[in-house]
Amino acid sequence: MAQNVTPPRGMRDFLPAEKARREHALGVIRGVYAAHGFDEIETPVMEDSSRLHAGLGGDNEKLAFAVMKRGLTPDDLASAAASGDALALADLGLRYDLTVPLARFYATHRAALPPVFRSIQIAPVWRAERPQKGRYRQFVQCDIDVIGDATPLAELELLTATVATLDALGLAGCTIRINDRRILQGILASWGVPDDLRERALITIDKLDKIGVGGVANELAELGAVTADADVATALEGLTSADWHLADGVVPPPAWLDGAAYADLLALRDAMPEAAIEFDPTLVRGMGYYTGTIFEIAHPELGYSLGGGGRYDHMIGRFLGQEVPACGFSIGFERIVDLLEVRDDARPRAVVLVHDGNVPAERLLAIKAELVASGSRVRLERRVKNLRALLDRVTADGFDAFATVNAEANGAASLEFRELTA
Amino acid sequence: MAQNVTPPRGMRDFLPAEKARREHALGVIRGVYAAHGFDEIETPVMEDSSRLHAGLGGDNEKLAFAVMKRGLTPDDLASAAASGDALALADLGLRYDLTVPLARFYATHRAALPPVFRSIQIAPVWRAERPQKGRYRQFVQCDIDVIGDATPLAELELLTATVATLDALGLAGCTIRINDRRILQGILASWGVPDDLRERALITIDKLDKIGVGGVANELAELGAVTADADVATALEGLTSADWHLADGVVPPPAWLDGAAYADLLALRDAMPEAAIEFDPTLVRGMGYYTGTIFEIAHPELGYSLGGGGRYDHMIGRFLGQEVPACGFSIGFERIVDLLEVRDDARPRAVVLVHDGNVPAERLLAIKAELVASGSRVRLERRVKNLRALLDRVTADGFDAFATVNAEANGAASLEFRELTA
């Protein structure tokens, strides 16, 4: 009997054309990152439940899919029912990001890794979010991280590798916005935001794109983070138009500007003279674990970010019991793959052999083998009455040419290929 | 504080060298299968729990990892405790094979696929097995399937593509053992095995490698499948040494031999004259869903199978509500990747730039960019006192050459590279 056969809610099947596009993008990304000295690793899709819920995943922890213990007894179930704690029945969970697994991986394998470890992770993550357009419950993240380098060279290697990757994907001309969490702290201090409200104040400022200067000022006032909202709105207005002139010696630097952090950002800008790097003192980036530089990359023709990252010097230490500097950049694979044009010259010539049922199998296979050996991709198609419909279909599938094999005809050499045009 | 940081039980992290080897193997496999006309697809790692437990997964169903419903209430927990049914708390599960998802995928997307659909699936599956050497709870399966072709051309395309893939991986010279479930049914009928015991009798015969002719004969007798064990042992002895002479016209074919099935096998053999194809009437293959041809591929120098598959004409119909012929072949990715030698010429030249901390970052990046542009993979390494140890380490990581960048030295052109030899 026919059943409901859709994939689980918020998750996707990939048909051949889409899968090919994704694999092409992955190949380009892997190749460029590897050339830039990054090494790909892989971790299991599951981590211990306690590790996923250790406070390093922010809001994503609530979205983790929990994997049930095997062999649960009625007593286990009764005990969970009594406590109301469903999570007590889970020992594993699906990862919701690649950063928690990376921290765990690094702690496990540090002795086998170079002193500065540059990792690539390209892998799916799972979040039980309310499905909506462009947001999925299984999606691929694409992270590079530099672990063990406290100098700005880490940020520079991340940024240059990312720009090169986006270039190779046909997304040249991206703009990088940068900031530093220390500068944000200076701004919050200048507004008199108490320490215990700073994390929430940052979350509010992060909504600037959505709720605007007025909205942020109001929300900060409601939080009790600032006493009056008028000055903050004016200050925010000024910050949104800030750029590198802030401390160029022509005008005195503002009191809130952390000089050391700003000098680091200037050094980053100067080391990448060909990149379009903008200073944005209102850039926050969501995660609570960032400690220094933060950055976000966008394409001027697109209304959304293509990726971002930053320095998170205290996180790896959580699993290792020892501080290790770290810095990462994640590009939005699902967004990028939608923008990608796969060039025709990036794939082999694809040909269709149309045959009627009475051509001997060994003959078909011999012709196919010869074409495969010469570098073609070959599909056999049984002849149907409506040949035009068949050819239209294989043309839509991306095939370049076809030939007809008849039972009577001579060997492969005499096959006449005709080009298919889309 | 340092924590337990191992991956979950029975699951593995892949460090850079191993990950590179796996990606290399995947690239080869994808390339050859695609050339042979197969199309890669992808499905979510989770399927609906009811679908995973619909009786199509055999013993693997019991090994499925269950994913808990989100937002379980104390009432839900109490109700599961009352019934003792833990699975009532799960709505999803991790797939334990790629065949159940393929059947579901085909039912969902049939209208968008060609009449004969040749799929590639290369993806992880999960089974909560007792971990042991060479057996993991997360491992990659690598399946090709031909859906919609009832003719032996399906088997032939699977076998030729698989042989070509193993050749390309450096595993030339494999032997294919084939059989047909109809022939096994003939053998069981000749022994008088009642219909309701046939599935269990096949499971017993499948243990021939492990428990031998005597063991199988005893177990069949214990099952009550055969009345005396002596004749069966003799018959099995004869079957294990059977080959293509069974119906060559010189001797009369045995009464149990299904003539139509045997003719199909002969046709397969004759259509692949260059392959080593052996007839083995005792070959069973585990899964209950096989209906016709079954095959297994092995390398003469290895004591284990490298893959196998067969025809399963009634399974796709379970989700579609309509019969569709299908045939598949799965190669043992985890075994194959262990055998693989990655040739040096398969990867780009890898160079290390050793620098001291006072080389300006923009200078280092410019040299790196130039080397990357010329096709090299480049890693920066900060100079340490013991340069020999550093060079030994990067040599072990597979790097080919190094150069030292000093703060005083001239531009990139003057860099002197020295080869590293392992």
Interface residues (C-beta under 8 A of the other chain):
Chain A: M1 A2 Q3 V5 T6 P7 P8 M11 R12 D13 F14 L15 P16 K19 A20 R22 E23 R30 A34 A35 H36 G37 D39 E40 I41 E42 T43 P44 V45 M46 E47 D48 R51 F65 A66 V67 M68 R70 L72 P74 D76 L77 A78 A80 A81 G84 A86 L89 A90 L92 L94 R104 F105 A107 T108 H109 A112 L113 P114 P115 V116 R118 P124 W126 A128 Q138 T151 P152 L153 L156 E157 T160 A164 A267 D270 A271 M272 P273 F319 L320 G321 Q322 P348 G357 P360 A361 E362 L364 L365 K368 A369 V372 G375 S376 R377 V378 R379 L380 E381 R382 V384 R393 V394 D397
Chain B: M1 A2 Q3 V5 T6 P7 P8 M11 R12 D13 F14 L15 P16 K19 A20 R22 E23 R30 A34 A35 H36 G37 D39 E40 I41 E42 T43 P44 V45 M46 E47 D48 R51 F65 A66 V67 M68 R70 L72 P74 D76 L77 A78 A80 A81 G84 A86 L89 A90 L92 L94 R104 F105 A107 T108 H109 A112 L113 P114 P115 V116 R118 P124 W126 A128 Q138 T151 P152 L153 L156 E157 T160 A164 A267 D270 A271 M272 P273 F319 L320 G321 Q322 P348 G357 P360 A361 E362 L364 L365 K368 A369 V372 G375 S376 R377 V378 R379 L380 E381 R382 V384 R393 V394 D397
